[in-house]
Amino acid sequence: MITIIGNIMKQVRQTLQKEVTYNAMINFMGHPTAEEVYESVHEKFPHISKATVYRNLSALEEKGMIKRVPKLGSGSDRYDKNTHPHFHAKCRNCGKIFDVALPLEDVMGKAKVMDDDGFALSSYQLIFEGICTDCRSKEK
């Protein structure tokens, strides 16, 4: 009986921690790093460990609730609440990541990329690089 109650309490705690992590993630503007999500969660729930937040971000990604944007250069991986197919741009000065609105027709779903060995495209990652509006205005 105690084991059953302990397991139920553990599941409830894990679900609440995942919900807290997800809520912090969706309240971010932009594409936060795991560290930024942890800092946001930790402000409100100081008992949640960094490992728990990182683990929950991975679980949320596996469930398709968020997307991971792999690190670019020396930066950290970032996370995106927009799970629809889209492209990203990275500012060379400040490192911010932005969504780019471009038509995606025939990129995925309709078109298949095949090479001589039978490679079939299942996903893609296209990241534009430049200087954002804020950084350009600071240069003037």
N, C-alpha and C positions, 0 to 999 in steps of 0.2 A: 504494500500500500504506500509506504513512504517513497519507494523508488518511483512509482507511477506519478505521485504528486510532484516529486522532484523533477521528473522528466517534463511534465506539463508546465511547471514553473520555468524551466529552462527554455522550452519552446516559446512561451509567452514573452520572456525576457528577450530572446533572440528576435522575435517578431517586432517587438517595440523598438529595439535598437535599430533594426533594419528600416522601420518606418521613420524614425528620427533622422537617420542618415539620408533617406530618400527625400524627406521634407526639406532638409538643409540643402540638398543638391538642387531641387527644383526651385528653391527661392533665390539661388544665385543668378545674377545677370552674367552672361558670358560662359566661359569654360574653365571652371576652377580645377586646381590640382587636388589630389587626395589630401594633401596637407591643409589646404584652404578649407575643404569640407570638414576635416577633423577639427580645425580651429573653431569653425562655426558651431559644430555640434558640442564641442567641449565647453563653449561659453555657457550654454544652456544646461548641459548634462555633464558636469565635470567627472562623473564616475565612469563614463564610457572611455575605453582605452583606444589608443590610436590603431592598434591591431584590429579591434572590432570594427571600427569605421572602414578601414582598408578592406577587410574581409567582406563587409556589407556592400561596399562599392563593387567589388568583384561579383558578388552574388546578384546584385541588381543588373549588372552588365550581362551576366549569363542569362538572366530572365528577359533580356531585351527591354528593360525599363529605362536604361540610360546607355550611352555609347562611350567608349573609351577612345580618346584621340591620342594615338601614340606620340611619344616625345619627339620633338623636332630639335635636332642638334643636341645641345647640352641641357635642354630643359627637361621638365618632368612630364609624365603623362598627364593629360587633362581629361575631364569628363564633360559630356554634353547631354543635356536633358532632351534635346531634339533628336528623336530616334528615326526620323524620316531621312531617306537618302538625300545628302546634300554635300557641298564642298566647304572647305575652310580656307581662311587666309590668316597668315601670321605676320604681325608687325616685327620688322627687324630691329627696331629700337627698343620697344617696351615689352615685346614678347606676347602681347595679347593675341588671343585667337578669336576670329570672327566667323560667323556663318556667311557664306556667299550664295546669293540667289542666282542660280543659273539653271536653265532647263536641263532636265536629266533624261529626256527622251532618248531612247535607243542606247543608253549607257548600260543599264542593267535590265534584266527581265526579257526585253525584246531582242537584244543582241547578245551573241555568244562569241567570245574571243577564243579562237583555237589556233594552236601552232601545229607543227608537223608531228609532235608527240602526242597530240590529243588533249592539250591543256584547255580546260573549260573555266572561264572566269566565274568566280562565285562572289567576289566582293572587290572593292577598290578603295583607294585612298588618294585623293588629289588635294594638295595643299598649295595655295598661292602664297607668295611671299612679297612683302612690300613695306610701305610705311603708312601707318594709320592716320586718320584725320587729326587726332589729338597731337601726335608727334609732329606732323607737318606744320600745324599751327604754332607749336612751340619753336620750330626752327625759324619762323618768319620774324 
